[in-house]
Amino acid sequence: MKKILYTAIFLAPLSLWAQEETGDEVKSVEIRVVEDYQAQVRAAHKISEQPSFTDTTSEKLPVVVRIQPKGMTIDFQPDPIPAIKLGRVKLPKLPTQRVSVGGGMYSSSFADVVFSSPRSRKNVWGIKVHHEGARSGVLNTAYDLQPAYENSILTDFQRATKNWNLKTQLLLDADYASFYGIMDTTGATALSPTPHEWNLSAGLSQQWLRTSNPTSKVPAAYRSGGVAYQFTNAGIGAHEHLAKTMHRIEVYADEAQINVDLGYQFGQYSLTEMVFEPRTNQYHHFYLSPQTQGKNGMLNYQFGLTFAGTINNEGVEHQGTYYIFPNINLQAEVLKRTLAVYGGWDGRAQQQTLSTLLANVPVISGDQALALTGENRGYVGMQGALAGKLQYRVEGSLAFVMNDVQFERDSTTSTINDMAALRVGYANYTRSRLRAELNLPMDAFTASVYSELNAYAGADEFIGAEGRVLGALLRLDQGDVHLTSNFKYVGGRYAGTSEKGIYELGDYMDVSLDLGYTINENLGVSLRAYNLLNQRYQLWSGYEVRGTRGLFVLNYQF
């Protein structure tokens, strides 16, 4: 199973649900991927289950959860036994369908519907429909209402053959946004309401994973692959056609296994400039990453190399961009369970797309550049258990970041109706980070806390930074009652432009709460509260989050 997870393909949109095989039936469950809390303009519509944290004391899993529906064959010849009367025990039928509906403050609406198939030896299918909306909740705005809606439909079909697991996904997404805010950073009374916009997206992906191993010694084997296509319409005269393919090949050596990942991405996007006619750009993105891992005594190692490059017609600045960096990770357990030391050098490369920008900023100005973001990072740290299940981790890192995405308020150079949108820029800088974590996972009680200090140097225009971060999570499960609470404090935030210079965005604290009660095996209720301290902080200049928001949800599964 670990190998299957490790070879997951990063192609399809992140699926927040999956099929979990238990007994003779399939239970519909939600898969939640816990990530670092990232301040996003989308959070101005809803502070949903934020702030959050990363449980880095346990092994990381890929963001794509792959379930392999595979039949089990039992073949044995028992000794004869005397004839007796046998009885049957009827197992309870696990629910495969779920319906959740809710509402709350500021005319918030919520609906989540999952339909899925029972267990099948070869075929598993499912459909998830999601809706969440909010109105009002932001002070000092020109409109009484600031509606925002998120709507999506995800269909999934998996088929298992003798040697392959095939997965097909179709995603339809429609987000309705209205933005608002002040004209400058001084808190002036001049307001600039934003017209409502629709962000529409449709995607289709096909993935395949080889579940059998070669029957004879071969130098290499094809393990997994996939293709995906996505169309996005930003609603501001900008749209995008995006096609991807990625593959993994396993190369077998005498005492090691080498994995080679290679991929290709093609993008064509049309944007509307401020005063000129719409233009269409194209780019070709290539990715190649061989790596090997193993163990030598007390030392666990991973060595690899990543090459990524993009060729486009965006202009001289971003026409051809290439990154190459090593993937080195070394870890040794010095004291069993108590102290493990690690260190290495790795990096990341991501070709920015219109769809990824809209995931953070629902309303952006029409003239955007799509660059290749890259990062080289060196790190050292230690981790282990202090006493019992109390785990710790301390890590220091130094990163060199190129073309990191940054956003700035664009009230003066808007293209449509003085739209208070954000324009995209790219910053080059060096980031130093010190992070400390404590985690206590218990059967009915989980507590985590982390602290992070960041320092930035050599920043370009309008970089946003989080200098001081303190986060915590508390989870309780007591019988039919469960409670989850998140807390985060962020300080040392600033931004800057050539026109305005450097200015602070202010500190903030954010607290959320999720209280649930299971009435019976089919029915449950939950109460969710966001931004309990009613903080009026800005994510970027002029974009304030909503105030305290509550949501009551009724869950029914069958």
Backbone torsions as a table, in degrees:
resi	resn	phi	psi	omega
1	MET	NA	-38.0	179.7
2	LYS	-61.7	-39.5	-179.5
3	LYS	-66.9	-38.6	178.5
4	ILE	-63.4	-44.0	177.6
5	LEU	-62.8	-38.1	-176.0
6	TYR	-68.1	-28.6	-178.0
7	THR	-95.9	18.8	179.3
8	ALA	-62.9	150.0	-176.3
9	ILE	-102.4	133.9	-177.9
10	PHE	-95.1	73.5	-176.8
11	LEU	-122.6	-56.9	-174.0
12	ALA	-74.0	159.0	173.9
13	PRO	-59.0	149.1	-176.3
14	LEU	-60.1	121.6	179.2
15	SER	-89.9	121.4	-179.5
16	LEU	-91.4	15.4	177.3
17	TRP	-150.5	160.8	-178.5
18	ALA	-159.6	178.5	176.3
19	GLN	-102.8	127.1	178.6
20	GLU	-110.3	119.6	-176.6
21	GLU	-84.1	122.6	178.7
22	THR	-141.2	117.7	-179.2
23	GLY	64.7	-133.0	-177.6
24	ASP	-99.5	4.0	-178.0
25	GLU	-126.9	174.0	176.8
26	VAL	-116.0	131.4	179.6
27	LYS	-105.0	133.4	176.7
28	SER	-79.2	127.2	-179.2
29	VAL	-135.4	166.3	173.7
30	GLU	-103.4	137.4	175.1
31	ILE	-105.5	118.0	-179.4
32	ARG	-109.5	122.7	177.1
33	VAL	-96.2	118.6	-175.4
34	VAL	-88.0	125.1	-178.1
35	GLU	-129.3	166.9	172.5
36	ASP	-59.5	142.0	176.7
37	TYR	-66.2	121.7	178.5
38	GLN	-115.6	122.1	177.1
39	ALA	-67.7	122.3	-178.2
40	GLN	-131.8	149.7	177.3
41	VAL	-63.5	-31.6	177.4
42	ARG	-58.1	-28.9	179.3
43	ALA	-68.1	-12.7	174.3
44	ALA	-65.4	-22.2	176.4
45	HIS	-85.1	-40.9	179.7
46	LYS	-152.8	134.9	172.9
47	ILE	-97.1	83.9	-170.5
48	SER	-95.6	113.3	178.1
49	GLU	52.6	38.0	176.7
50	GLN	-123.3	152.3	-0.7
51	PRO	-74.7	164.8	179.9
52	SER	-131.5	-170.0	-177.4
53	PHE	-152.3	168.4	176.8
54	THR	-110.5	125.6	177.1
55	ASP	-84.6	80.3	-175.9
56	THR	-81.8	-1.1	177.5
57	THR	-79.7	-10.9	176.6
58	SER	-113.8	168.6	-175.4
59	GLU	-66.5	137.2	179.1
60	LYS	-74.7	143.0	174.6
61	LEU	-113.5	149.5	177.1
62	PRO	-60.5	157.3	-177.4
63	VAL	-76.3	-12.1	176.0
64	VAL	-101.8	120.8	179.5
65	VAL	-93.0	119.8	-177.9
66	ARG	-109.6	125.4	176.7
67	ILE	-108.1	127.4	-178.8
68	GLN	-102.8	101.0	176.8
69	PRO	-75.0	104.9	-174.0
70	LYS	-132.0	128.2	178.8
71	GLY	-69.9	151.6	179.9
72	MET	-112.6	127.9	-179.0
73	THR	-105.6	128.1	177.8
74	ILE	-116.5	122.5	-177.4
75	ASP	-133.1	108.3	179.0
76	PHE	-150.3	161.2	-179.2
77	GLN	-121.1	94.8	-178.4
78	PRO	-76.6	158.6	174.6
79	ASP	-69.2	149.7	178.5
80	PRO	-62.8	143.9	176.5
81	ILE	-127.4	158.0	179.8
82	PRO	-62.1	148.0	-179.9
83	ALA	-67.7	126.3	176.9
84	ILE	-135.9	166.1	177.8
85	LYS	-83.2	120.3	-177.8
86	LEU	-100.2	143.9	176.5
87	GLY	-116.4	162.2	179.7
88	ARG	-110.9	141.8	175.6
89	VAL	-108.4	118.5	-178.3
90	LYS	-82.4	121.1	179.2
91	LEU	-81.6	145.9	178.6
92	PRO	-67.1	143.3	178.9
93	LYS	-80.7	122.8	179.8
94	LEU	-80.6	145.5	-179.0
95	PRO	-69.0	142.2	176.3
96	THR	-119.2	-5.7	179.5
97	GLN	-123.3	149.3	178.6
98	ARG	-144.8	137.9	176.3
99	VAL	-130.1	124.9	177.1
100	SER	-127.3	129.1	177.5
101	VAL	-134.1	151.1	-178.9
102	GLY	-166.1	172.1	177.7
103	GLY	-160.0	168.2	-177.7
104	GLY	-173.7	-154.8	-176.3
105	MET	-63.9	153.2	-179.9
106	TYR	59.8	34.7	178.6
107	SER	56.5	35.4	178.2
108	SER	-68.6	142.3	178.4
109	SER	-131.3	146.7	-176.2
110	PHE	-147.5	136.8	175.2
111	ALA	-152.3	135.9	-179.6
112	ASP	-143.5	117.5	-176.9
113	VAL	-127.3	129.3	179.4
114	VAL	-125.8	124.0	171.0
115	PHE	-117.3	132.0	-177.5
116	SER	-147.5	164.1	-176.2
117	SER	-88.6	154.2	168.8
118	PRO	-69.7	175.6	-176.0
119	ARG	-62.3	138.8	175.9
120	SER	-135.8	147.2	179.0
121	ARG	-64.9	-32.4	-173.1
122	LYS	-121.1	-29.4	-170.9
123	ASN	-125.0	136.4	173.6
124	VAL	-137.5	132.2	178.8
125	TRP	-134.9	161.3	178.2
126	GLY	-164.9	154.9	177.8
127	ILE	-135.5	132.2	175.3
128	LYS	-124.8	129.8	176.3
129	VAL	-117.1	129.7	-176.2
130	HIS	-131.9	138.9	174.6
131	HIS	-142.1	137.1	173.5
132	GLU	-150.7	133.6	-177.2
133	GLY	-142.8	161.8	177.8
134	ALA	-150.8	151.2	177.3
135	ARG	-137.3	140.4	177.0
136	SER	62.5	-164.0	-179.7
137	GLY	99.0	-2.2	179.9
138	VAL	-116.3	124.1	-177.7
139	LEU	-77.4	161.9	171.2
140	ASN	55.6	44.5	176.6
141	THR	-115.2	159.1	-175.4
142	ALA	-71.6	-29.4	179.6
143	TYR	-101.7	150.7	175.1
144	ASP	-71.4	-29.5	-177.8
145	LEU	-122.4	142.6	174.9
146	GLN	-128.9	78.9	-173.5
147	PRO	-70.6	148.8	174.1
148	ALA	-150.5	132.1	-178.7
149	TYR	-134.8	140.7	172.8
150	GLU	-120.4	127.2	-178.6
151	ASN	-135.6	135.8	179.7
152	SER	-153.2	150.1	173.8
153	ILE	-130.3	123.6	179.4
154	LEU	-122.2	124.0	175.3
155	THR	-114.8	143.5	-175.3
156	ASP	-140.8	132.9	176.1
157	PHE	-135.1	129.6	179.0
158	GLN	-126.3	137.4	178.1
159	ARG	-130.3	130.5	179.8
160	ALA	-106.9	125.6	173.0
161	THR	-106.7	-170.3	-178.2
162	LYS	-62.7	-37.0	-174.9
163	ASN	-120.1	-9.3	-171.7
164	TRP	-135.7	151.8	169.3
165	ASN	-116.6	119.4	-175.8
166	LEU	-107.9	134.7	-176.5
167	LYS	-132.9	126.7	178.7
168	THR	-120.3	132.6	179.4
169	GLN	-132.0	142.2	175.0
170	LEU	-130.5	128.1	-178.3
171	LEU	-125.1	129.5	172.0
172	LEU	-120.2	130.2	-174.3
173	ASP	-138.0	134.7	178.6
174	ALA	-140.0	113.6	179.5
175	ASP	-115.0	133.4	-178.3
176	TYR	-112.6	121.6	-171.8
177	ALA	-129.4	147.0	168.5
178	SER	-138.1	129.7	-176.5
179	PHE	-117.3	167.8	-164.3
180	TYR	-159.0	174.2	172.3
181	GLY	143.7	179.2	-177.7
182	ILE	-87.1	164.3	-176.1
183	MET	-79.9	-27.8	-176.1
184	ASP	-141.2	-170.3	-175.3
185	THR	-92.7	2.2	-174.9
186	THR	-91.9	-3.5	-178.7
187	GLY	78.5	28.9	-179.3
188	ALA	-64.3	161.7	-176.6
189	THR	-79.3	-14.6	179.8
190	ALA	-64.7	126.4	-177.0
191	LEU	-114.4	151.7	-179.1
192	SER	-133.0	87.3	180.0
193	PRO	-65.7	151.5	-178.1
194	THR	-109.4	135.2	174.8
195	PRO	-60.8	155.7	177.3
196	HIS	-73.4	144.7	-179.8
197	GLU	-136.9	148.5	173.4
198	TRP	-105.1	133.2	168.8
199	ASN	-108.0	116.2	-177.4
200	LEU	-114.6	139.1	-178.2
201	SER	-147.8	142.5	176.5
202	ALA	-140.3	132.8	-177.4
203	GLY	-140.2	149.7	178.7
204	LEU	-137.6	132.7	-179.9
205	SER	-136.9	148.3	175.1
206	GLN	-130.6	122.8	-179.5
207	GLN	-123.4	153.3	177.0
208	TRP	-143.0	140.4	-177.4
209	LEU	-133.4	125.6	177.5
210	ARG	-78.3	121.6	-175.9
211	THR	-98.0	-10.7	178.9
212	SER	-105.3	155.4	178.1
213	ASN	-98.5	156.4	177.9
214	PRO	-57.7	141.4	-177.9
215	THR	-79.7	-15.3	179.7
216	SER	-136.5	167.6	-178.9
217	LYS	-69.6	115.6	179.9
218	VAL	-126.1	153.8	-179.0
219	PRO	-70.2	-26.3	-177.8
220	ALA	-158.8	160.8	178.6
221	ALA	-147.9	143.7	175.9
222	TYR	-81.0	124.4	-173.5
223	ARG	-103.7	-46.0	-174.9
224	SER	-156.3	164.0	179.2
225	GLY	-171.7	177.6	179.7
226	GLY	177.9	163.1	175.4
227	VAL	-135.0	153.0	179.9
228	ALA	-150.9	148.2	175.3
229	TYR	-134.8	140.9	179.7
230	GLN	-143.4	135.1	174.4
231	PHE	-114.5	134.3	-178.2
232	THR	-131.1	133.9	174.5
233	ASN	-120.3	115.9	-175.1
234	ALA	-80.0	-10.6	178.9
235	GLY	78.9	7.4	-179.3
236	ILE	-129.0	36.4	-177.2
237	GLY	76.2	20.1	-179.6
238	ALA	-128.9	133.1	174.6
239	HIS	-145.7	166.3	-171.4
240	GLU	-146.8	137.7	167.8
241	HIS	-108.8	124.9	-174.3
242	LEU	-131.9	125.8	178.5
243	ALA	-126.9	137.5	-178.0
244	LYS	-135.4	153.1	168.4
245	THR	-149.2	141.6	179.0
246	MET	-146.0	147.9	-174.8
247	HIS	-144.1	154.1	176.1
248	ARG	-127.5	132.8	177.3
249	ILE	-120.5	132.8	176.5
250	GLU	-98.3	126.3	177.8
251	VAL	-110.5	126.1	-175.1
252	TYR	-100.7	124.0	174.8
253	ALA	-107.9	-174.9	-176.7
254	ASP	-61.9	-49.6	-176.7
255	GLU	-127.4	17.1	-177.6
256	ALA	-148.7	162.6	175.4
257	GLN	-123.7	131.1	-178.3
258	ILE	-110.6	128.7	176.0
259	ASN	-103.6	131.6	179.1
260	VAL	-117.8	115.2	176.0
261	ASP	-101.9	131.0	176.6
262	LEU	-139.7	142.8	-176.1
263	GLY	-151.1	163.5	178.6
264	TYR	-142.4	141.0	-179.6
265	GLN	-136.7	131.3	177.4
266	PHE	-119.3	133.0	179.1
267	GLY	-131.5	138.4	171.9
268	GLN	-132.1	122.4	-175.3
269	TYR	-136.4	145.1	178.5
270	SER	-114.2	131.5	-178.2
271	LEU	-130.2	154.0	178.3
272	THR	-105.5	115.2	178.4
273	GLU	-75.5	171.1	-173.0
274	MET	-64.2	-45.2	-175.7
275	VAL	-127.7	-1.2	-175.4
276	PHE	-108.3	177.3	178.9
277	GLU	-73.0	157.7	176.4
278	PRO	-58.3	145.1	179.8
279	ARG	-125.8	154.3	179.4
280	THR	-118.1	128.8	179.4
281	ASN	-118.4	155.9	176.7
282	GLN	-134.8	152.5	174.7
283	TYR	-148.4	157.9	175.9
284	HIS	-125.4	123.9	-178.2
285	HIS	-116.8	132.5	-178.0
286	PHE	-121.3	148.3	-177.6
287	TYR	-143.8	133.0	178.2
288	LEU	-145.1	128.1	-176.6
289	SER	-148.5	96.9	170.1
290	PRO	-86.9	143.3	179.2
291	GLN	-156.9	152.9	177.5
292	THR	-135.8	155.0	179.3
293	GLN	-147.5	157.6	-178.5
294	GLY	-178.3	-164.8	-177.7
295	LYS	-141.1	137.2	177.5
296	ASN	-133.5	98.4	-176.1
297	GLY	67.3	-125.0	179.1
298	MET	-87.7	-1.6	-175.6
299	LEU	-99.6	121.8	168.9
300	ASN	-97.1	133.5	-174.5
301	TYR	-134.2	155.3	172.1
302	GLN	-145.5	126.7	179.3
303	PHE	-127.7	139.9	178.8
304	GLY	-168.8	-179.7	-179.6
305	LEU	-146.8	137.5	-179.8
306	THR	-122.7	131.1	174.4
307	PHE	-122.8	130.1	178.0
308	ALA	-139.2	139.3	179.6
309	GLY	-152.5	151.1	179.0
310	THR	-132.2	132.7	174.4
311	ILE	-119.1	123.6	-179.0
312	ASN	-145.4	179.6	178.3
313	ASN	-111.0	32.0	-177.1
314	GLU	-71.5	-22.6	-177.2
315	GLY	139.1	179.9	-175.8
316	VAL	-64.2	-38.0	-173.2
317	GLU	-65.1	-42.5	-175.8
318	HIS	-119.2	20.7	-173.4
319	GLN	-66.6	-40.5	177.5
320	GLY	-138.3	114.5	-178.0
321	THR	-128.9	134.6	-176.9
322	TYR	-137.1	143.0	175.0
323	TYR	-132.3	142.0	173.8
324	ILE	-141.8	129.5	-178.6
325	PHE	-151.9	153.2	179.0
326	PRO	-81.0	159.3	170.8
327	ASN	-120.0	97.4	-177.1
328	ILE	-123.9	125.5	177.6
329	ASN	-140.0	120.4	-179.7
330	LEU	-123.1	135.0	179.3
331	GLN	-144.5	136.0	179.7
332	ALA	-134.5	134.1	177.8
333	GLU	-89.8	102.5	-177.4
334	VAL	-75.5	-49.7	175.7
335	LEU	-121.0	127.4	-174.0
336	LYS	-55.1	123.0	178.9
337	ARG	66.1	-17.1	-172.9
338	THR	-96.3	-40.6	-175.4
339	LEU	-146.1	120.3	170.4
340	ALA	-126.6	132.2	178.8
341	VAL	-108.7	147.6	-178.4
342	TYR	-149.6	165.0	178.2
343	GLY	-174.1	166.4	179.3
344	GLY	169.2	-171.3	179.6
345	TRP	-143.3	124.9	178.5
346	ASP	-143.9	-164.5	-179.8
347	GLY	-171.9	-173.2	178.3
348	ARG	-149.7	153.9	175.6
349	ALA	-143.8	131.3	-178.9
350	GLN	-142.7	123.0	173.3
351	GLN	-79.6	116.9	-179.0
352	GLN	-69.5	141.7	179.1
353	THR	-129.0	166.4	177.5
354	LEU	-63.6	-37.4	-179.5
355	SER	-67.5	-37.5	178.4
356	THR	-70.3	-34.9	177.3
357	LEU	-66.0	-42.0	-179.9
358	LEU	-68.4	-24.0	176.9
359	ALA	-63.1	-28.7	177.4
360	ASN	-97.7	-34.8	-173.4
361	VAL	-131.0	98.8	-177.3
362	PRO	-61.9	-29.2	-179.1
363	VAL	-123.3	111.3	178.5
364	ILE	-124.8	159.2	178.0
365	SER	-70.0	159.2	-170.0
366	GLY	-71.7	-26.3	-174.1
367	ASP	-97.4	102.7	-177.7
368	GLN	-128.0	151.7	171.1
369	ALA	-108.0	138.7	179.6
370	LEU	-110.6	104.1	-174.0
371	ALA	-107.8	169.3	175.8
372	LEU	-93.6	116.4	179.4
373	THR	-90.1	134.2	-179.5
374	GLY	-137.6	154.7	-179.5
375	GLU	-150.6	133.0	169.3
376	ASN	-108.2	133.0	-174.1
377	ARG	-139.6	128.1	171.4
378	GLY	-108.6	143.6	-174.0
379	TYR	-150.9	152.3	172.4
380	VAL	-140.8	153.2	-179.4
381	GLY	-173.5	178.9	175.6
382	MET	-146.1	153.0	-178.4
383	GLN	-155.3	163.3	179.4
384	GLY	164.0	-163.3	-179.6
385	ALA	-114.1	129.2	179.3
386	LEU	-79.7	-52.9	-179.4
387	ALA	-154.2	125.9	-178.4
388	GLY	61.6	-124.5	-179.5
389	LYS	-95.7	3.5	179.5
390	LEU	-71.9	113.8	-175.6
391	GLN	-107.2	150.5	179.5
392	TYR	-135.9	161.1	175.2
393	ARG	-157.0	133.8	176.3
394	VAL	-130.4	130.2	-176.1
395	GLU	-142.9	138.3	172.2
396	GLY	-120.1	141.8	-177.0
397	SER	-146.5	156.6	175.6
398	LEU	-133.9	122.0	-174.7
399	ALA	-123.5	141.5	174.4
400	PHE	-112.3	112.3	-170.7
401	VAL	-109.1	133.9	178.5
402	MET	-121.3	133.6	176.6
403	ASN	54.7	47.0	176.0
404	ASP	-76.9	136.4	-174.9
405	VAL	-68.7	130.7	176.3
406	GLN	-132.7	152.8	-179.4
407	PHE	-125.5	143.9	176.7
408	GLU	-136.6	145.0	177.0
409	ARG	-60.1	133.9	-173.5
410	ASP	-124.4	63.9	-178.3
411	SER	-82.0	-23.2	-172.7
412	THR	-94.7	-21.1	-178.0
413	THR	-118.6	35.4	-179.2
414	SER	-73.3	161.1	-177.1
415	THR	-107.8	-21.6	-173.5
416	ILE	-131.6	114.1	170.3
417	ASN	51.6	43.5	-178.8
418	ASP	51.4	45.4	-174.8
419	MET	-66.2	129.1	179.6
420	ALA	-83.6	68.4	-175.2
421	ALA	-96.4	-176.5	173.9
422	LEU	-115.3	139.6	172.9
423	ARG	-102.5	155.2	-173.6
424	VAL	-102.6	136.8	172.7
425	GLY	-134.6	174.0	-177.7
426	TYR	-131.3	128.4	-175.1
427	ALA	-113.7	144.3	173.2
428	ASN	-111.2	129.1	-176.7
429	TYR	-161.1	170.7	173.8
430	THR	-114.3	133.4	-178.0
431	ARG	-121.7	126.3	173.4
432	SER	-105.7	137.2	-174.7
433	ARG	-140.4	137.9	171.4
434	LEU	-126.2	124.5	-174.3
435	ARG	-132.2	135.1	177.7
436	ALA	-129.5	138.5	-176.0
437	GLU	-136.1	148.8	170.6
438	LEU	-132.2	136.7	-177.2
439	ASN	-140.9	130.2	178.7
440	LEU	-125.2	91.3	178.7
441	PRO	-90.8	119.8	177.1
442	MET	-121.4	173.0	-178.4
443	ASP	-62.9	-46.5	-176.7
444	ALA	-114.3	6.8	-173.9
445	PHE	-149.7	129.6	176.3
446	THR	-135.1	130.4	178.0
447	ALA	-134.7	136.9	179.1
448	SER	-141.4	146.5	177.0
449	VAL	-148.3	144.2	176.7
450	TYR	-145.1	155.7	177.1
451	SER	-133.1	142.2	-174.9
452	GLU	-142.4	133.9	175.5
453	LEU	-119.6	128.3	-179.2
454	ASN	-124.3	142.5	174.6
455	ALA	-131.8	136.9	-176.0
456	TYR	-120.0	143.3	179.5
457	ALA	-141.4	146.4	176.0
458	GLY	69.7	29.6	-175.8
459	ALA	-73.7	144.6	172.6
460	ASP	-84.7	-160.9	-175.3
461	GLU	-66.4	153.3	174.7
462	PHE	35.6	52.3	171.4
463	ILE	-84.1	136.8	174.2
464	GLY	-103.4	137.5	-173.5
465	ALA	-135.9	149.9	171.5
466	GLU	-115.0	103.8	-174.6
467	GLY	-79.2	-43.5	-177.9
468	ARG	-127.2	129.4	-177.6
469	VAL	-134.7	135.1	173.6
470	LEU	-135.1	123.5	-177.3
471	GLY	-133.5	155.8	-179.6
472	ALA	-152.8	152.3	176.3
473	LEU	-138.6	141.1	176.7
474	LEU	-133.5	127.5	179.3
475	ARG	-130.8	129.7	178.8
476	LEU	-125.0	136.1	174.2
477	ASP	-130.6	110.1	-177.8
478	GLN	-129.9	97.4	-178.8
479	GLY	64.3	-121.1	-178.7
480	ASP	-90.5	2.8	-177.7
481	VAL	-111.5	134.9	173.6
482	HIS	-132.9	148.2	-177.1
483	LEU	-139.4	131.4	175.8
484	THR	-132.2	130.9	179.5
485	SER	-135.4	138.6	178.6
486	ASN	-121.8	144.4	177.4
487	PHE	-137.1	141.0	174.2
488	LYS	-149.5	136.1	172.4
489	TYR	-118.6	134.6	179.0
490	VAL	-130.6	129.9	177.1
491	GLY	-135.1	172.3	179.4
492	GLY	68.7	32.8	179.4
493	ARG	-89.4	138.9	177.0
494	TYR	-151.2	164.9	174.6
495	ALA	-145.2	167.5	-178.7
496	GLY	-164.4	147.7	175.7
497	THR	-137.4	166.4	177.9
498	SER	-67.2	-27.5	-179.7
499	GLU	-81.6	-40.8	-172.2
500	LYS	-102.6	-16.4	-175.4
501	GLY	78.0	-162.0	-178.6
502	ILE	-89.0	134.6	176.5
503	TYR	-144.8	155.1	-178.7
504	GLU	-90.7	148.6	175.7
505	LEU	-100.7	-6.3	176.0
506	GLY	90.2	151.4	177.1
507	ASP	-79.9	162.5	174.7
508	TYR	-155.7	158.4	171.9
509	MET	-125.4	139.6	-178.2
510	ASP	-134.5	133.3	-178.8
511	VAL	-131.8	133.5	175.5
512	SER	-129.2	160.9	-174.0
513	LEU	-147.4	139.0	175.5
514	ASP	-134.0	113.2	-179.1
515	LEU	-116.6	123.2	-176.9
516	GLY	-128.3	153.0	178.9
517	TYR	-139.0	127.2	177.8
518	THR	-92.8	112.4	-178.1
519	ILE	-75.3	-48.5	174.9
520	ASN	-153.1	-170.4	-175.6
521	GLU	-66.6	-15.3	-179.3
522	ASN	-109.8	-25.0	-169.5
523	LEU	-123.1	139.6	176.8
524	GLY	-154.1	158.4	178.5
525	VAL	-130.9	156.0	177.2
526	SER	-148.2	149.7	176.8
527	LEU	-121.7	121.6	-177.4
528	ARG	-116.3	135.2	179.8
529	ALA	-132.6	134.2	-177.4
530	TYR	-122.2	146.4	178.4
531	ASN	52.4	56.0	-175.2
532	LEU	-61.7	-28.1	-179.6
533	LEU	-83.9	0.6	178.1
534	ASN	55.0	44.9	-179.9
535	GLN	-73.5	135.7	179.8
536	ARG	-107.9	58.2	-177.4
537	TYR	-94.0	161.2	-179.9
538	GLN	-103.0	138.1	172.9
539	LEU	-81.0	-46.6	168.1
540	TRP	-130.6	171.2	-177.6
541	SER	-56.5	118.1	176.0
542	GLY	94.1	-5.7	-177.5
543	TYR	-114.6	98.7	178.9
544	GLU	-91.3	149.0	177.8
545	VAL	-80.4	167.8	177.1
546	ARG	-73.9	160.1	178.4
547	GLY	-76.7	-163.7	179.8
548	THR	-56.5	133.3	-175.5
549	ARG	-135.2	133.2	178.1
550	GLY	-118.9	150.7	-178.2
551	LEU	-145.2	125.7	176.5
552	PHE	-104.2	128.4	-174.8
553	VAL	-125.8	134.0	175.0
554	LEU	-107.7	125.6	-177.0
555	ASN	-113.0	131.8	177.1
556	TYR	-134.4	126.1	178.5
557	GLN	-129.4	146.8	-176.1
558	PHE	-154.1	NA	NA
